[in-house]
Amino acid sequence: MQLGVNVPNFGPGTDPGVLREWARVTEGLGFDLLMVSDHVAVTPDVAERYPEPFHEPFTTLSWLAGLTTKLRLGTTVLVLPYRHPLLVARMAANLDRLSGGRFVLGVGVGWARQEFDALGVPFTERGRLTDECLGTLRDAWRTPAADGGNSDVHVPVWVGGHSEAAIRRTIRFGDAWHPLRLPLPLMRSVLRSHDLPGFAPRIALRLTTTPVDTPERPVGVGTLDQVLDDLDQLRLLGADTVVLDPYHGDPEETRRPHEAWRALTAVATHGRTPQ
């Protein structure tokens, strides 16, 4: 099982130097994957938790691809209805080629109604638009090259969400189900009731000095031993990759990245070091 890190590409403390250091720390600790988030118009509903500066994911990952050598790079998650699907197909294929096949396209339907309004995209149609976009991506990546060669693009597609529509979307279009911060029992239930192509969850990462014994303890929150056990449980459920998310919702955290780096160091040092 591989391990990834969700890196904040937004907030008052996120400048190019910090992003560069995030990449250095993530790769240096031996993690396999670095992922970033997506918003286009930072409307008030978005800014409350993910304020400016918000670095566009394709631009950011292209830059980070040139600063790294082994890390896979991805989106968790790209909101598909925000962009024309042929543009997404071109950007994803280009980034994958330029990075040496290191790109992972995590996708979702989105949640910020004000942002949809600002972009002129109908919020209530976001599920249908996402399905149409995934179909267009699949077709575009299978288009024969002009020289008659095979131009198939093999960008892994991870589908976020946990509704029945999201599960159907994963089965139809995806390479993996990519749930975001779901309770372990819910993930276990979905996996037992559906034959999914793959499993790559994103979980929280918050280390505590004493055990968290409440029944509603989120996966990835607790002592180091609890978090390592969570990772073992996810491995037993068949997770191909687990993405650790050390951001907890306060934009001021982006000014203090060393706190997240210490938690990641503990997992990499005392747990199973990612390969």
Helices and strands as residue ranges (DSSP letters): E 2-6, H 16-28, E 33-36, H 44-47, H 57-65, E 72-79, G 80-82, H 85-98, E 103-108, H 113-119, G 123-125, H 126-141, E 157-159, H 164-173, E 176-177, H 184-193, E 202-204, E 206-207, E 221-222, H 224-236, E 241-245, G 251-255, H 257-270
